[in-house]
Amino acid sequence: RKNTAHVQETEERETNVNS
């Protein structure tokens, strides 16, 4: 995971989709 900030954003978006 090089771009931590970007990865965090992506994970948050995926979480919202799965909710």
N, C-alpha and C positions, 0 to 999 in steps of 0.2 A: 504494500500500500504506500505508494509514493505521495500521491496528492491526498493527504488525510482530509483536508477540508472538503474537497470534492467528493470523496468517498462517503463522508458523513452526510452530505446533502443527498446523495443518491440513496443511501440506506434509509434516510428519513422519508424520502418520496416513496420508496418501495413499501415501507411500513404503512404509509397512508393508503396505498393501493390495496394492500392485503387486509386492512381493517374493514 
